[in-house]
């Protein structure tokens, strides 16, 4: 469900009512007319009279003439009217863009922030990716140059929602918590309190997307006290609770919040949206409980209400739920028709829904014996399922690290408390000693000497602690590097094995006996090679845990090529060639070089995902008293920007982009070699390793 709509409350006051159109003839000056007309437009906004708001704002534009500040406000209100009058997003976007240009001329920061926030959502809804990316860069410039608390609160929230739409939950939560901190510094009026609650609810929804339901409930409970005054937000909040309690199978809580949604008098643009979402949640619950007739009943309601909502995303989610139910009922053709309708915009709105749709399409076609279509949709499902699993794994690792850090901080606090208690006792002893110090200069000198020695001892202790902290920091870096190696080297072969096993388990009809035998043999060989690779990496990791340094010895490239060939034996449709006519022998660390070769091979395989007659060529040769290794693929190639992580320490990295290149760069530096890359669009990419 869209989180963006929540931020509308930054512009809406509560308990508002519409008034009669003012008679401008009663006012003499242009400024008086503009002020009273702007007030009237805002009253129409508060009363949800969007069609009247559009007409009134057009008149406001004519009244404002050459006054940029007023023109910006009237164009903004006009865009707002179009946005919420049957979701006329294109017209709304045009008016918001004009409003932003006038706000920039007037240097009106509040209007700039408001327009940026709405345009962020409009570009998302219209799939205007390039415009949205440029807008985000502009927003970041404003944040870096302004100290205005209101602007910081608004734009940090908007940046968070940008990253939320790309499933970067960690970055989203960071920006949203920053926005909350700024909002807490603003005056404690109803609207600001409401916005704080909304931000907490959005964070809760993000955790629910990550399937961390208890953490999600924690943030929803933070937000709940702040949204009591708004039935509109309370209805959304109930749906977020359902988002957590349905997978937790908490039947009493599901029933409570489902019934509660029907008691809230929602705003007319959200009534059907909220009800559709609630009924879809109940449908999912009864599917999981294997009560298909009830699931079908709630799915019908969800689709019907989704159509009335005029919201493409909520309708897509409802049709996805209906497709699942029809599949469970055995109505495979109807399931296919419904799921295909849902898939039109699914990838844009929600990647997890897109994965579910393609999985059920594959299963439905398989049930009808249409194996070609089943295989096609299974391929799409496998590709995007892998990306979703990768994001979930990233979040799990991040949260595990956060828990570890919290435990460490708690232990540090306990240690500090103990030290403080000891120091307090020492202070009490010192007070008693002062009474005896008066007895003579000799005692004063002795005590002074003792204090001096104590100070020297404390300095020595502090130095020891600094050394221990440095060692601990180095150990953490070593562990992080090994986690990166394990993730990058083992994930791809494991994913291929899982793909084969799923296909064999869920759609055995797709495979004849010969193919089954070949796949069984390939799975067995792949599993054995994977086990060998895992043992190799883990033994190396164990030997390197205390001191992550290369061990240089003579290494035969032929042996490394053979191990690499076995490691990627499960890869199909890609020809991997190893050329080593001179039987090159290097003096290097075998494990470091092996990790580099695996990473470069894995990257090349990913690059060739959609390439016909895909080929990878590894070469080893000697020239001008230098030894070289190179890997060449015939993939789509890329720009130098794509390989920045190979040269730039400050480049931001993640699981999907840059992690392997950073790892390759660090390992290559450690064994005194240099890596160069040459990439040509539509021809391919070559990485060359030069040994000094």
C-alpha positions as CSV (number, residue, x, y, z in Angstrom):
1,X,0.0,0.0,0.0
2,X,1.2,3.5,-0.8
3,X,2.9,5.2,2.2
4,X,3.1,8.6,0.4
5,X,-0.4,9.6,1.0
6,X,0.2,9.9,4.7
7,X,2.2,13.1,4.3
8,X,-0.8,14.9,3.0
9,X,-1.6,15.8,6.6
10,X,1.3,18.3,6.5
11,X,-1.1,20.5,4.5
12,X,-4.5,19.7,6.0
13,X,-5.8,21.3,9.1
14,X,-8.5,19.6,11.2
15,X,-12.1,20.4,12.0
16,X,-12.3,22.7,9.0
17,X,-15.4,23.7,7.1
18,X,-16.1,25.4,3.8
19,X,-17.4,28.9,3.5
20,X,-19.2,30.9,0.8
21,X,-17.1,32.4,-2.0
22,X,-15.9,35.8,-0.9
23,X,-17.0,39.0,-2.7
24,X,-13.7,40.5,-3.8
25,X,-15.4,43.8,-4.7
26,X,-15.5,44.6,-1.0
27,X,-11.7,44.8,-0.9
28,X,-9.7,47.6,-2.4
29,X,-6.0,46.6,-2.7
30,X,-4.7,43.6,-4.7
31,X,-2.9,42.2,-1.7
32,X,-6.2,42.1,0.3
33,X,-7.9,40.3,-2.5
34,X,-5.1,37.8,-2.9
35,X,-5.1,37.0,0.9
36,X,-8.8,36.5,1.1
37,X,-8.9,34.4,-2.0
38,X,-6.0,32.2,-0.8
39,X,-7.8,31.7,2.5
40,X,-11.0,30.6,0.6
41,X,-9.0,28.1,-1.5
42,X,-7.5,26.6,1.6
43,X,-11.0,26.2,3.1
44,X,-12.0,24.3,-0.1
45,X,-8.9,22.1,0.4
46,X,-9.8,21.4,4.0
47,X,-13.4,20.5,3.0
48,X,-12.1,18.1,0.3
49,X,-14.0,20.1,-2.4
50,X,-11.4,19.4,-5.1
51,X,-13.3,20.3,-8.2
52,X,-14.2,23.7,-6.7
53,X,-10.6,24.1,-5.6
54,X,-9.3,23.7,-9.2
55,X,-11.6,26.4,-10.5
56,X,-10.9,28.7,-7.5
57,X,-7.1,28.2,-7.9
58,X,-7.4,29.1,-11.6
59,X,-9.0,32.4,-10.7
60,X,-6.3,32.9,-8.1
61,X,-3.6,32.6,-10.8
62,X,-5.3,35.3,-12.8
63,X,-5.5,37.6,-9.7
64,X,-1.8,37.0,-8.8
65,X,-0.4,38.2,-12.2
66,X,3.3,38.8,-11.7
67,X,3.6,37.9,-8.0
68,X,5.7,34.6,-7.8
69,X,4.9,33.8,-4.2
70,X,1.1,33.9,-4.7
71,X,1.4,32.2,-8.1
72,X,3.4,29.3,-6.5
73,X,0.6,28.8,-3.9
74,X,-2.3,28.9,-6.3
75,X,-0.6,26.5,-8.8
76,X,0.2,24.2,-5.9
77,X,-3.4,24.2,-4.7
78,X,-4.6,23.6,-8.3
79,X,-2.2,20.6,-8.6
80,X,-3.5,19.3,-5.3
81,X,-7.1,19.5,-6.6
82,X,-6.2,17.5,-9.7
83,X,-4.3,14.9,-7.7
84,X,-7.3,14.1,-5.5
85,X,-10.0,14.6,-8.0
86,X,-10.0,11.1,-9.5
87,X,-6.2,10.8,-9.5
88,X,-5.5,13.2,-12.4
89,X,-1.7,12.8,-11.9
90,X,-0.5,14.3,-15.2
91,X,-2.4,17.5,-14.7
92,X,-1.3,17.6,-11.1
93,X,2.3,17.2,-12.0
94,X,2.2,20.0,-14.6
95,X,0.8,22.4,-11.9
96,X,3.3,21.3,-9.2
97,X,6.2,21.9,-11.6
98,X,5.0,25.4,-12.4
99,X,4.4,26.0,-8.7
100,X,8.0,24.9,-8.0
101,X,9.5,27.3,-10.6
102,X,7.6,30.2,-9.1
103,X,8.6,29.2,-5.5
104,X,12.2,29.2,-6.6
105,X,11.9,32.7,-8.1
106,X,10.3,33.9,-4.9
107,X,12.9,32.0,-2.8
108,X,10.0,30.7,-0.7
109,X,11.5,27.7,1.1
110,X,8.3,26.2,2.5
111,X,6.6,26.2,-0.9
112,X,9.7,24.6,-2.5
113,X,9.7,21.8,0.1
114,X,5.9,21.2,-0.4
115,X,6.2,21.0,-4.1
116,X,9.2,18.7,-3.9
117,X,7.3,16.3,-1.7
118,X,4.3,16.1,-4.0
119,X,6.4,15.8,-7.1
120,X,8.4,13.0,-5.6
121,X,5.1,11.1,-5.3
122,X,3.8,12.1,-8.7
123,X,6.9,11.0,-10.5
124,X,6.8,7.7,-8.6
125,X,3.1,7.2,-9.6
126,X,3.8,8.1,-13.3
127,X,7.0,6.1,-13.4
128,X,9.0,9.2,-14.4
129,X,12.3,7.7,-13.1
130,X,14.7,10.2,-14.6
131,X,12.7,13.2,-13.4
132,X,12.4,11.7,-10.0
133,X,16.1,11.0,-9.7
134,X,17.0,14.6,-10.6
135,X,14.4,15.9,-8.1
136,X,16.1,13.8,-5.4
137,X,19.5,15.3,-6.2
138,X,17.9,18.8,-5.9
139,X,16.3,17.9,-2.6
140,X,19.6,16.7,-1.2
141,X,21.2,20.0,-2.2
142,X,18.5,21.9,-0.3
143,X,19.0,19.7,2.8
144,X,22.7,20.4,2.8
145,X,22.3,24.2,2.6
146,X,19.3,24.9,4.9
147,X,18.9,25.0,8.6
148,X,15.1,25.5,8.5
149,X,13.6,22.8,10.8
150,X,10.3,22.6,8.9
151,X,12.1,22.1,5.6
152,X,14.4,19.5,7.0
153,X,11.5,17.6,8.5
154,X,9.5,17.6,5.2
155,X,12.4,16.8,2.8
156,X,14.0,14.1,5.0
157,X,10.6,12.3,5.0
158,X,10.4,12.7,1.2
159,X,13.9,11.3,0.7
160,X,13.0,8.3,2.9
161,X,10.0,7.5,0.7
162,X,12.2,7.6,-2.4
163,X,14.4,4.9,-0.9
164,X,11.3,3.0,0.3
165,X,10.0,2.7,-3.3
166,X,13.3,1.0,-4.2
167,X,13.0,-1.4,-1.2
168,X,16.1,0.1,0.5
169,X,14.5,-0.1,3.9
170,X,17.6,0.7,5.9
171,X,18.1,4.0,4.2
172,X,14.4,4.8,4.3
173,X,14.3,4.2,8.1
174,X,17.4,6.4,8.6
175,X,15.9,9.3,6.8
176,X,12.5,8.8,8.5
177,X,14.0,8.8,12.0
178,X,15.9,12.0,11.1
179,X,12.6,13.5,9.9
180,X,11.0,12.5,13.2
181,X,13.8,14.2,15.2
182,X,13.2,17.5,13.3
183,X,9.4,17.2,13.7
184,X,9.8,16.9,17.5
185,X,11.5,20.3,17.5
186,X,8.5,22.0,15.8
187,X,5.5,23.4,17.8
188,X,3.4,20.7,19.3
189,X,0.2,21.4,17.4
190,X,-2.3,18.7,16.2
191,X,-0.9,18.5,12.6
192,X,2.7,18.0,13.7
193,X,1.8,15.4,16.3
194,X,-0.1,13.6,13.7
195,X,2.8,13.7,11.3
196,X,5.1,12.2,13.9
197,X,2.7,9.3,14.4
198,X,2.5,8.8,10.7
199,X,6.3,8.6,10.3
200,X,6.4,5.9,13.1
201,X,3.7,4.0,11.3
202,X,5.6,4.1,8.0
203,X,8.7,2.7,9.7
204,X,6.5,0.0,11.2
205,X,5.2,-0.9,7.7
206,X,8.8,-1.1,6.4
207,X,9.7,-3.6,9.1
208,X,6.5,-5.6,8.2
209,X,7.8,-5.7,4.6
210,X,11.0,-7.1,5.9
211,X,8.9,-9.7,7.8
212,X,10.2,-8.4,11.2
213,X,6.7,-8.3,12.6
214,X,7.5,-7.8,16.3
215,X,9.7,-4.8,15.4
216,X,7.0,-3.5,13.2
217,X,4.4,-3.7,16.0
218,X,6.9,-1.8,18.2
219,X,6.9,1.2,15.9
220,X,3.2,1.0,15.2
221,X,2.6,1.2,18.9
222,X,4.9,4.3,19.0
223,X,2.8,6.0,16.4
224,X,-0.7,4.9,17.7
225,X,-1.0,7.6,20.5
226,X,-0.2,10.4,18.0
227,X,-2.9,9.6,15.5
228,X,-5.9,9.4,17.8
229,X,-7.5,12.6,16.4
230,X,-7.7,11.4,12.8
231,X,-10.1,8.7,11.7
232,X,-8.4,8.8,8.3
233,X,-5.0,7.8,9.6
234,X,-6.4,5.4,12.2
235,X,-8.0,3.4,9.4
236,X,-4.5,3.2,7.7
237,X,-3.0,2.2,11.0
238,X,-5.5,-0.7,11.4
239,X,-4.4,-2.0,8.0
240,X,-0.8,-1.8,9.1
241,X,-1.6,-3.9,12.2
242,X,-3.3,-6.4,10.0
243,X,-0.2,-6.5,7.9
244,X,1.6,-7.8,11.0
245,X,-1.0,-10.0,12.7
246,X,-2.0,-11.9,9.5
247,X,1.4,-13.6,9.0
248,X,1.6,-14.0,12.8
249,X,-1.8,-15.8,12.7
250,X,-3.1,-13.8,15.7
251,X,-6.8,-14.5,15.0
252,X,-8.2,-12.3,17.8
253,X,-6.1,-9.2,16.8
254,X,-7.0,-9.8,13.1
255,X,-10.7,-9.8,13.9
256,X,-10.4,-6.7,16.2
257,X,-8.6,-4.5,13.6
258,X,-10.7,-5.7,10.6
259,X,-13.9,-4.7,12.4
260,X,-12.4,-1.5,13.7
261,X,-11.7,-0.3,10.1
262,X,-15.4,-0.3,9.4
263,X,-16.0,2.1,12.3
264,X,-13.8,4.9,11.0
265,X,-15.5,7.6,8.8
266,X,-12.6,7.8,6.3
267,X,-12.1,10.6,3.9
268,X,-13.8,9.8,0.6
269,X,-10.6,9.3,-1.4
270,X,-9.4,6.6,1.1
271,X,-12.6,4.8,2.1
272,X,-12.5,2.1,-0.6
273,X,-8.7,1.9,-0.5
274,X,-8.6,1.0,3.2
275,X,-11.5,-1.5,3.0
276,X,-10.0,-3.2,-0.1
277,X,-6.7,-3.6,1.8
278,X,-8.4,-5.0,4.9
279,X,-10.4,-7.6,2.9
280,X,-7.3,-8.6,1.0
281,X,-5.5,-9.2,4.3
282,X,-8.4,-11.5,5.5
283,X,-8.2,-13.4,2.2
284,X,-4.5,-14.0,2.7
285,X,-5.2,-15.2,6.3
286,X,-7.8,-17.8,5.2
287,X,-5.6,-19.0,2.3
288,X,-2.9,-19.7,4.9
289,X,-5.5,-21.5,7.0
290,X,-6.7,-23.5,4.0
291,X,-10.2,-22.2,4.2
292,X,-10.5,-21.4,0.5
293,X,-14.2,-20.5,0.4
294,X,-13.8,-17.8,3.0
295,X,-10.6,-16.6,1.3
296,X,-12.5,-16.3,-2.0
297,X,-15.3,-14.3,-0.4
298,X,-12.9,-11.8,1.1
299,X,-10.9,-11.6,-2.2
300,X,-14.1,-10.8,-4.1
301,X,-14.8,-7.9,-1.7
302,X,-11.2,-6.7,-2.0
303,X,-11.3,-6.6,-5.9
304,X,-14.7,-4.9,-5.9
305,X,-13.6,-2.2,-3.4
306,X,-10.2,-1.9,-5.2
307,X,-12.0,-0.9,-8.4
308,X,-14.1,1.7,-6.6
309,X,-10.9,3.2,-5.1
310,X,-9.6,4.2,-8.5
311,X,-6.1,3.2,-7.2
312,X,-4.1,1.0,-9.5
313,X,-1.8,-0.3,-6.8
314,X,-4.5,-1.4,-4.4
315,X,-6.4,-3.0,-7.2
316,X,-3.3,-4.9,-8.3
317,X,-2.8,-6.2,-4.8
318,X,-6.5,-7.3,-4.6
319,X,-6.3,-9.1,-8.0
320,X,-3.1,-10.8,-6.9
321,X,-4.9,-12.2,-3.8
322,X,-7.8,-13.3,-6.1
323,X,-5.4,-15.0,-8.4
324,X,-4.0,-17.0,-5.5
325,X,-7.5,-18.1,-4.4
326,X,-8.5,-19.1,-7.9
327,X,-5.4,-21.3,-8.2
328,X,-6.2,-23.0,-4.9
329,X,-9.7,-23.6,-6.1
330,X,-8.4,-25.3,-9.2
331,X,-9.8,-22.7,-11.6
332,X,-6.5,-22.3,-13.4
333,X,-7.6,-20.4,-16.5
334,X,-9.5,-17.8,-14.4
335,X,-6.4,-17.6,-12.2
336,X,-4.2,-16.9,-15.2
337,X,-6.5,-14.2,-16.5
338,X,-6.7,-12.4,-13.1
339,X,-3.0,-12.7,-12.5
340,X,-2.1,-11.3,-15.9
341,X,-4.3,-8.2,-15.2
342,X,-2.5,-7.8,-11.9
343,X,0.9,-8.1,-13.4
344,X,0.6,-5.0,-15.6
345,X,1.8,-2.6,-13.0
346,X,3.0,-5.0,-10.3
347,X,6.7,-4.6,-10.8
348,X,6.4,-0.8,-10.6
349,X,4.4,-0.9,-7.3
350,X,5.6,-3.9,-5.4
351,X,8.3,-6.4,-6.3
352,X,7.1,-9.1,-3.8
353,X,3.6,-9.0,-5.4
354,X,5.3,-9.4,-8.9
355,X,7.2,-12.4,-7.6
356,X,3.9,-14.0,-6.2
357,X,2.1,-13.3,-9.5
358,X,4.7,-15.0,-11.7
359,X,5.0,-18.0,-9.3
360,X,1.2,-18.6,-9.5
361,X,1.1,-18.0,-13.3
362,X,3.8,-20.7,-13.7
363,X,2.0,-23.1,-11.4
364,X,-1.4,-22.5,-13.2
365,X,0.1,-23.1,-16.6
366,X,1.8,-26.2,-15.3
367,X,-1.5,-27.5,-13.9
368,X,-3.0,-27.0,-17.4
369,X,-0.1,-28.9,-19.0
370,X,1.1,-25.8,-20.9
371,X,4.8,-26.3,-20.1
372,X,6.3,-23.6,-22.3
373,X,4.4,-20.9,-20.6
374,X,5.0,-22.5,-17.2
375,X,8.7,-22.5,-17.8
376,X,8.6,-18.9,-19.0
377,X,6.9,-17.5,-15.9
378,X,9.0,-19.7,-13.6
379,X,12.1,-18.1,-15.1
380,X,10.7,-14.6,-14.3
381,X,9.8,-15.8,-10.8
382,X,13.2,-17.3,-10.1
383,X,15.0,-14.1,-11.2
384,X,13.0,-11.6,-9.1
385,X,12.6,-14.0,-6.2
386,X,16.4,-14.1,-6.0
387,X,16.5,-10.3,-5.7
388,X,13.8,-10.2,-3.0
389,X,15.7,-12.9,-1.0
390,X,18.9,-10.9,-1.4
391,X,17.3,-7.8,0.1
392,X,15.8,-9.9,3.0
393,X,19.2,-11.4,3.6
394,X,20.8,-7.9,3.7
395,X,18.3,-6.8,6.2
396,X,18.8,-9.9,8.4
397,X,22.6,-9.3,8.4
398,X,22.1,-5.6,9.2
399,X,19.8,-6.4,12.1
400,X,22.0,-9.1,13.5
401,X,24.9,-6.6,13.4
402,X,22.7,-4.0,15.2
403,X,21.8,-6.5,17.9
404,X,25.5,-7.3,18.4
405,X,26.4,-3.7,18.7
406,X,23.6,-3.1,21.2
407,X,24.8,-6.0,23.3
408,X,28.3,-4.5,23.2
409,X,27.1,-1.1,24.2
410,X,25.1,-2.6,27.1
411,X,28.2,-4.4,28.3
412,X,30.3,-1.2,28.0
413,X,27.7,0.6,30.1
414,X,27.8,-2.1,32.8
415,X,31.7,-1.9,32.8
416,X,31.5,1.9,33.2
417,X,29.0,1.6,36.0
418,X,31.4,-0.7,37.8
419,X,34.3,1.6,37.3
420,X,32.3,4.6,38.6
421,X,31.3,2.6,41.7
422,X,35.0,1.9,42.3
423,X,35.9,5.5,41.8
424,X,33.2,6.7,44.2
425,X,34.6,4.4,46.9
426,X,38.1,5.8,46.2
427,X,36.7,9.3,46.6
428,X,35.2,8.4,50.0
429,X,38.5,7.0,51.1
430,X,40.3,10.1,49.9
431,X,38.1,12.3,52.1
432,X,38.9,10.3,55.2
433,X,42.6,10.5,54.3
434,X,42.4,14.3,54.2
435,X,41.8,14.3,57.9
436,X,45.1,12.5,58.5
437,X,47.0,14.7,56.0
438,X,46.8,17.6,58.5
439,X,49.1,15.6,60.9
440,X,52.2,16.4,58.9
441,X,54.0,17.4,55.8
442,X,55.6,13.9,55.6
443,X,52.2,12.3,55.2
444,X,51.3,14.8,52.5
445,X,54.4,14.0,50.5
446,X,53.8,10.2,50.8
447,X,50.2,10.5,49.7
448,X,51.3,12.8,46.8
449,X,53.8,10.2,45.7
450,X,51.1,7.5,45.8
451,X,48.7,9.6,43.7
452,X,51.5,10.2,41.2
453,X,52.1,6.4,40.9
454,X,48.4,5.8,40.6
455,X,48.2,8.3,37.7
456,X,51.1,6.6,36.0
457,X,49.3,3.3,36.4
458,X,46.1,4.7,34.9
459,X,48.0,6.0,31.9
460,X,49.5,2.6,31.3
461,X,46.1,1.0,31.7
462,X,44.6,3.4,29.1
463,X,47.4,2.6,26.7
464,X,46.6,-1.1,27.0
465,X,42.9,-0.4,26.5
466,X,43.7,1.6,23.3
467,X,45.8,-1.3,22.0
468,X,43.0,-3.8,22.8
469,X,40.4,-1.5,21.1
470,X,42.6,-1.3,17.9
471,X,42.9,-5.1,17.9
472,X,39.1,-5.5,18.3
473,X,38.5,-3.0,15.5
474,X,40.9,-5.0,13.2
475,X,39.2,-8.3,14.2
476,X,35.8,-6.8,13.3
477,X,37.1,-5.7,9.9
478,X,38.5,-9.2,9.2
479,X,35.1,-10.8,10.1
480,X,33.3,-8.3,7.9
481,X,35.6,-9.1,5.0
482,X,35.1,-12.9,5.4
483,X,31.3,-12.4,5.6
484,X,31.6,-10.5,2.3
485,X,33.7,-13.4,0.8
486,X,31.2,-16.0,2.0
487,X,28.2,-14.1,0.7
488,X,29.7,-13.3,-2.7
489,X,31.4,-16.6,-3.4
490,X,28.7,-19.1,-2.2
491,X,25.4,-17.3,-2.8
492,X,25.3,-17.8,-6.6
493,X,26.0,-21.6,-6.7
494,X,23.6,-22.1,-3.8
495,X,20.9,-20.1,-5.6
496,X,21.4,-22.3,-8.8
497,X,21.1,-25.5,-6.8
498,X,17.9,-24.2,-5.1
499,X,16.5,-23.2,-8.5
500,X,17.1,-26.7,-9.8
501,X,15.5,-28.3,-6.7
502,X,12.5,-26.1,-6.8
503,X,11.9,-26.8,-10.5
504,X,12.2,-30.6,-9.8
505,X,9.9,-30.5,-6.8
506,X,7.2,-28.1,-7.8
507,X,6.9,-28.9,-11.6
508,X,8.2,-32.5,-12.1
509,X,5.9,-32.8,-15.2
510,X,8.2,-30.3,-17.0
511,X,11.1,-32.7,-17.0
512,X,11.4,-36.0,-19.0
513,X,13.5,-38.9,-17.7
514,X,16.6,-38.0,-19.7
515,X,16.5,-34.4,-18.5
516,X,15.8,-35.5,-14.9
517,X,18.8,-37.8,-14.9
518,X,21.0,-35.1,-16.4
519,X,19.8,-32.6,-13.8
520,X,20.2,-35.1,-11.0
521,X,23.8,-35.7,-12.0
522,X,24.4,-31.9,-12.4
523,X,22.8,-31.2,-9.0
524,X,25.0,-33.9,-7.4
525,X,28.2,-32.7,-9.0
526,X,27.3,-29.1,-8.2
527,X,26.6,-29.9,-4.6
528,X,29.9,-31.8,-4.3
529,X,31.8,-28.9,-5.8
530,X,29.9,-26.4,-3.6
531,X,30.8,-28.5,-0.5
532,X,34.4,-28.6,-1.6
533,X,34.4,-24.8,-2.1
534,X,32.8,-24.2,1.2
535,X,35.3,-26.4,3.0
536,X,38.1,-24.6,1.2
537,X,36.8,-21.1,2.1
538,X,36.0,-22.0,5.7
539,X,39.4,-23.7,6.4
540,X,41.1,-20.6,4.9
541,X,38.9,-18.3,7.0
542,X,39.8,-20.3,10.2
543,X,43.5,-20.0,9.5
544,X,43.3,-16.3,8.8
545,X,41.0,-15.2,11.6
546,X,43.8,-13.9,13.9
547,X,45.9,-12.3,11.3
548,X,44.4,-11.6,7.8
549,X,47.6,-11.5,5.8
550,X,48.6,-13.2,2.6
551,X,50.9,-16.2,2.6
552,X,53.1,-16.1,-0.6
553,X,54.1,-19.4,-2.2
554,X,54.3,-20.9,-5.6
555,X,50.9,-21.4,-7.2
556,X,50.0,-23.2,-10.4
557,X,47.4,-21.3,-12.4
558,X,46.3,-24.6,-14.0
559,X,45.1,-25.8,-10.5
560,X,43.2,-22.5,-9.9
561,X,41.5,-22.7,-13.3
562,X,40.4,-26.3,-12.6
563,X,39.0,-25.4,-9.2
564,X,37.1,-22.5,-10.7
565,X,35.7,-24.7,-13.5
566,X,34.4,-27.1,-10.8
567,X,33.0,-24.3,-8.7
568,X,30.8,-23.0,-11.6
569,X,30.0,-26.4,-13.0
570,X,26.2,-25.8,-12.4
571,X,26.2,-22.8,-14.8
572,X,24.4,-23.6,-18.0
573,X,24.1,-21.7,-21.3
574,X,27.5,-20.0,-20.7
575,X,30.7,-21.4,-22.2
576,X,33.7,-20.9,-19.9
577,X,37.1,-21.4,-21.5
578,X,40.5,-21.5,-19.7
579,X,43.7,-20.8,-21.7
580,X,47.1,-21.4,-20.1
581,X,49.5,-22.6,-22.8
582,X,52.6,-21.6,-20.9
583,X,51.5,-23.3,-17.6
584,X,52.1,-20.1,-15.7
585,X,53.3,-20.4,-12.1
586,X,53.0,-17.4,-9.7
587,X,54.4,-16.7,-6.3
588,X,51.3,-15.4,-4.6
589,X,48.7,-16.2,-2.0
590,X,46.6,-19.0,-3.6
591,X,43.4,-18.3,-1.6
592,X,43.5,-14.5,-2.2
593,X,43.9,-15.1,-6.0
594,X,41.3,-17.9,-6.0
595,X,38.8,-15.5,-4.4
596,X,39.5,-12.8,-7.0
597,X,39.1,-15.3,-9.8
598,X,35.7,-16.5,-8.4
599,X,34.4,-13.0,-7.9
600,X,35.3,-11.9,-11.4
601,X,33.8,-15.1,-12.9
602,X,30.6,-14.6,-10.9
603,X,30.3,-11.0,-12.1
604,X,30.8,-12.0,-15.7
605,X,28.1,-14.7,-15.4
606,X,25.7,-12.1,-14.1
607,X,26.6,-9.7,-16.9
608,X,25.8,-12.5,-19.5
609,X,22.3,-13.2,-18.1
610,X,20.5,-12.0,-21.3
611,X,23.3,-12.6,-23.8
612,X,23.0,-15.1,-26.7
613,X,26.0,-17.5,-27.2
614,X,27.4,-16.3,-23.9
615,X,31.2,-17.0,-23.5
616,X,33.8,-16.3,-20.8
617,X,37.5,-16.7,-21.6
618,X,40.2,-16.8,-18.9
619,X,43.8,-16.4,-20.1
620,X,47.2,-16.6,-18.4
621,X,50.4,-15.5,-20.1
622,X,53.8,-13.8,-19.6
623,X,55.1,-10.7,-21.4
624,X,58.1,-8.4,-20.8
625,X,59.0,-10.2,-17.5
626,X,55.4,-9.6,-16.2
627,X,52.7,-12.2,-15.7
628,X,49.1,-11.5,-16.6
629,X,45.7,-13.1,-16.0
630,X,42.6,-11.8,-17.8
631,X,38.9,-12.6,-18.0
632,X,36.8,-11.6,-21.1
633,X,33.1,-11.8,-21.6
634,X,31.0,-11.0,-24.6
635,X,28.2,-9.3,-22.6
636,X,26.6,-5.8,-23.0
637,X,29.6,-4.0,-21.5
638,X,29.3,-0.8,-19.6
639,X,30.7,2.7,-18.8
640,X,33.6,3.4,-16.6
641,X,31.1,4.7,-14.0
642,X,29.9,1.1,-13.5
643,X,33.4,0.1,-12.3
644,X,34.1,3.0,-9.9
645,X,34.0,0.7,-6.9
646,X,37.2,-0.9,-8.3
647,X,39.2,2.3,-7.9
648,X,37.3,4.6,-5.5
649,X,37.4,3.9,-1.7
650,X,34.6,6.3,-1.0
651,X,32.2,4.8,-3.5
652,X,28.9,3.7,-1.7
653,X,28.4,-0.1,-2.1
654,X,25.7,-2.6,-1.4
655,X,25.0,-6.3,-2.0
656,X,23.8,-5.6,-5.6
657,X,26.4,-3.2,-6.7
658,X,30.1,-2.7,-5.9
659,X,30.6,-5.2,-3.0
660,X,32.5,-7.7,-5.3
661,X,34.6,-4.9,-6.8
662,X,35.6,-3.5,-3.4
663,X,36.5,-7.0,-2.3
664,X,38.5,-7.7,-5.5
665,X,40.3,-4.4,-5.1
666,X,41.3,-5.0,-1.5
667,X,42.5,-8.6,-2.1
668,X,44.5,-7.5,-5.2
669,X,46.2,-4.8,-3.3
670,X,47.2,-7.3,-0.5
671,X,49.0,-9.6,-3.0
672,X,50.7,-6.7,-4.8
673,X,48.9,-6.9,-8.1
674,X,47.0,-4.3,-10.2
675,X,43.6,-4.7,-11.9
676,X,42.6,-2.9,-15.1
677,X,39.2,-3.0,-16.8
678,X,38.3,-2.3,-20.5
679,X,34.6,-2.4,-21.3
680,X,33.0,-1.7,-24.7
681,X,29.2,-1.4,-25.2
682,X,27.7,-4.3,-27.0
683,X,31.1,-6.0,-27.3
684,X,32.1,-7.1,-23.8
685,X,34.3,-6.4,-20.8
686,X,37.9,-7.5,-20.0
687,X,39.5,-7.4,-16.5
688,X,43.3,-7.8,-16.6
689,X,45.3,-8.7,-13.4
690,X,48.9,-7.6,-13.6
691,X,51.4,-9.1,-11.2
692,X,54.3,-6.8,-10.3
